[in-house]
Amino acid sequence: MPYQVDIANTEERYACADSATLLAGMEALARRGIPVGCRGGGCGVCKVRIETGQVRTDKMSRCHISAEDEAAGLVLACRAYPCSDLRLSAVDKLARCIERGRPETGFLQAALAKGSPSDPDPNR
């Protein structure tokens, strides 16, 4: 049974099996803005902070995640597997990329559906 993973930066949610990395689950969202580097823990592109929940990790480069970082909840999404439902925040390059490519929010969609207040009323 897959776990639910919430991305705090974009308020997106995806399902992720305990046999799949957090990055593989993000990629399954199939949207632009999710950078993928080496997928082996060496490039540091996919750094995330686990806000709630538990993960297990494979070996990560200490150049990108120090022991102190890891103790503070920072992991590389390509080397982390969910052990529970969790909430994460993308940091550094991953955060910049996914926030730039974030899907439209409900508020923005509602505003676009209503039209701008400066739009002329076609019924007048």
Secondary structure, DSSP 8 states (H G I E B T S, - for coil): --EEEEETTTTEEEEE-TTS-HHHHHHTT--TT-----SSSSS-TTEEEEEES-EEE----TTTS-HHHHHTTEEEGGGEEESS-EEEEE-HHHHHHHHHT----HHHHHHHHH--TTS--TT-
